[in-house]
Amino acid sequence: MEYKVVRPHQGDKWYDVGDTREAKPISVAHLVASGTLVDPSADDGAASSEGEKSAPAVENKSDTPASNKAQKPENAKAT
């Protein structure tokens, strides 16, 4: 199967942005998942993933942040 290179990487050789890479889907599944390679046949008209940021970090909802470093969080247990 042929893939379009979105981010430069080194596989069996060096691949630059815009190159095409011939590989088995099972061999490059991790590169497709990370957005390094794109399957051109799977283009459904959606916007390109190029330039998108990763998912935002999950908030720790167990306690609220302190207003400054010297203070304990509001819901911290007293010791």
Backbone as numpy.savetxt, mean C-alpha at the origin, in Angstrom:
# Nx Ny Nz CAx CAy CAz Cx Cy Cz
1.19 -14.29 -18.17 0.34 -13.12 -18.17 1.24 -11.88 -18.17
0.77 -10.82 -18.79 1.56 -9.60 -18.90 1.03 -8.54 -17.93
1.96 -7.86 -17.23 1.62 -6.84 -16.24 2.31 -5.54 -16.59
1.68 -4.42 -16.23 2.27 -3.10 -16.40 2.97 -2.73 -15.09
4.20 -2.21 -15.18 4.98 -1.83 -14.01 4.61 -0.40 -13.61
4.13 -0.23 -12.37 3.73 1.08 -11.86 4.83 1.66 -10.97
5.56 0.80 -10.28 6.68 1.24 -9.43 7.92 0.44 -9.83
9.08 1.09 -9.88 10.30 0.36 -10.23 10.62 -0.71 -9.18
11.10 -1.85 -9.64 11.49 -2.93 -8.74 12.43 -3.88 -9.46
13.06 -4.75 -8.68 13.94 -5.75 -9.25 13.33 -7.11 -9.07
13.12 -7.79 -10.19 12.62 -9.16 -10.17 13.70 -10.04 -10.76
13.39 -10.73 -11.87 14.42 -11.48 -12.55 15.39 -10.54 -13.27
14.97 -9.27 -13.43 15.81 -8.18 -13.93 15.23 -6.89 -13.38
15.84 -5.75 -13.69 15.33 -4.47 -13.22 14.16 -4.01 -14.09
13.06 -3.59 -13.46 11.88 -3.09 -14.16 11.64 -1.65 -13.76
11.50 -0.77 -14.76 11.21 0.64 -14.51 9.72 0.91 -14.75
9.25 2.06 -14.31 7.86 2.46 -14.50 7.55 2.49 -15.99
6.43 1.88 -16.36 6.00 1.85 -17.75 6.41 0.59 -18.50
7.34 -0.19 -17.94 7.74 -1.45 -18.57 6.59 -2.45 -18.46
6.69 -3.52 -19.23 5.76 -4.64 -19.06 6.55 -5.83 -18.56
5.90 -6.63 -17.74 6.56 -7.80 -17.16 5.70 -9.02 -17.43
6.30 -10.04 -17.98 5.64 -11.31 -18.24 5.93 -12.22 -17.05
4.87 -12.69 -16.38 5.05 -13.54 -15.20 3.78 -14.33 -14.94
3.93 -15.39 -14.15 2.78 -16.16 -13.71 2.08 -15.39 -12.60
0.74 -15.39 -12.60 0.00 -14.63 -11.57 0.38 -15.02 -10.14
0.63 -16.27 -9.88 0.97 -16.70 -8.52 2.33 -16.16 -8.09
3.23 -15.94 -9.05 4.57 -15.46 -8.74 4.61 -13.98 -8.38
3.67 -13.22 -8.91 3.69 -11.76 -8.69 2.46 -11.26 -7.94
1.73 -12.15 -7.30 0.51 -11.75 -6.59 0.81 -10.70 -5.52
1.94 -10.83 -4.83 2.31 -9.86 -3.80 2.62 -8.49 -4.40
3.15 -8.46 -5.62 3.44 -7.19 -6.28 2.17 -6.52 -6.79
1.21 -7.32 -7.21 -0.08 -6.78 -7.64 -0.83 -6.23 -6.42
-0.78 -6.96 -5.31 -1.46 -6.53 -4.08 -0.88 -5.23 -3.54
0.44 -5.04 -3.69 1.08 -3.83 -3.18 0.99 -2.66 -4.15
0.49 -2.91 -5.36 0.35 -1.84 -6.34 1.58 -1.61 -7.19
2.56 -2.50 -7.11 3.77 -2.37 -7.92 3.49 -2.76 -9.36
2.67 -3.78 -9.55 2.27 -4.23 -10.88 0.77 -4.09 -11.03
0.33 -3.84 -12.28 -1.10 -3.73 -12.57 -1.39 -4.62 -13.76
-2.48 -5.36 -13.65 -2.92 -6.20 -14.76 -3.68 -5.32 -15.74
-3.12 -5.04 -16.94 -3.80 -4.15 -17.88 -5.14 -4.68 -18.36
-5.34 -5.98 -18.38 -6.62 -6.54 -18.83 -7.71 -6.34 -17.78
-7.34 -6.06 -16.54 -8.31 -5.86 -15.46 -8.72 -4.40 -15.34
-8.31 -3.55 -16.29 -8.65 -2.13 -16.25 -10.14 -1.97 -16.50
-10.86 -1.53 -15.47 -12.31 -1.39 -15.58 -12.73 0.08 -15.70
-11.79 0.94 -16.09 -12.11 2.36 -16.25 -11.96 3.15 -14.97
-11.60 2.50 -13.89 -11.41 3.20 -12.62 -10.12 4.00 -12.68
-10.00 4.94 -11.77 -8.79 5.77 -11.71 -7.59 4.93 -11.38
-6.46 5.35 -11.86 -5.21 4.63 -11.62 -4.85 4.70 -10.15
-4.22 3.66 -9.62 -3.83 3.64 -8.22 -2.53 4.41 -8.01
-1.96 4.94 -9.06 -0.71 5.67 -8.96 -0.92 6.94 -8.14
-0.09 7.15 -7.14 -0.17 8.35 -6.32 -1.12 8.24 -5.14
-1.83 7.16 -5.01 -2.72 7.00 -3.87 -1.92 6.66 -2.64
-2.42 7.06 -1.50 -1.74 6.76 -0.24 -2.32 5.48 0.33
-1.57 4.89 1.24 -2.05 3.68 1.89 -3.19 4.03 2.83
-3.84 3.02 3.33 -4.97 3.21 4.24 -4.51 3.94 5.50
-5.34 4.79 6.08 -4.94 5.51 7.29 -4.75 4.54 8.45
-3.89 4.94 9.37 -3.62 4.11 10.54 -4.87 4.02 11.40
-5.06 2.88 12.04 -6.21 2.67 12.90 -5.98 3.42 14.20
-7.01 4.13 14.63 -6.93 4.89 15.88 -7.00 3.95 17.07
-6.23 4.25 18.09 -6.33 3.51 19.34 -7.45 4.15 20.14
-8.57 3.48 20.23 -9.73 4.05 20.88 -9.80 3.73 22.37
-8.77 3.06 22.89 -8.82 2.66 24.28 -8.60 3.83 25.23
-7.87 4.85 24.81 -7.73 6.02 25.66 -7.55 7.27 24.80
-7.91 8.39 25.39 -7.80 9.65 24.66 -6.39 10.20 24.83
-5.87 10.90 23.85 -4.51 11.43 23.97 -4.45 12.57 25.00
-3.32 12.72 25.63 -3.11 13.81 26.58 -2.98 15.12 25.82
-3.35 16.23 26.48 -3.25 17.52 25.81 -1.80 17.96 25.67
-0.93 17.47 26.56 0.52 17.67 26.39 1.25 16.49 27.00
2.52 16.39 26.79 3.27 15.21 27.22 3.37 15.08 28.74
3.22 16.18 29.45 3.36 16.13 30.90 2.10 15.60 31.59
0.98 15.61 30.89 -0.27 15.17 31.48 -0.56 13.72 31.12
-1.28 13.07 32.01 -1.75 11.73 31.73 -3.02 11.84 30.89
-3.36 10.82 30.10 -4.64 10.83 29.40 -5.79 10.96 30.38
-6.89 11.56 29.95 -8.02 11.83 30.82 -8.59 10.58 31.46
-8.62 9.48 30.71 -9.25 8.28 31.26 -8.22 7.28 31.79
-7.02 7.74 32.10 -6.01 6.85 32.67 -6.38 6.51 34.11
-6.08 5.29 34.50 -6.40 4.85 35.86 -5.43 5.50 36.84
-5.94 5.92 37.97 -5.10 6.50 39.01 -4.34 5.40 39.72
-3.09 5.65 40.02 -2.29 4.63 40.71 -1.91 5.08 42.07
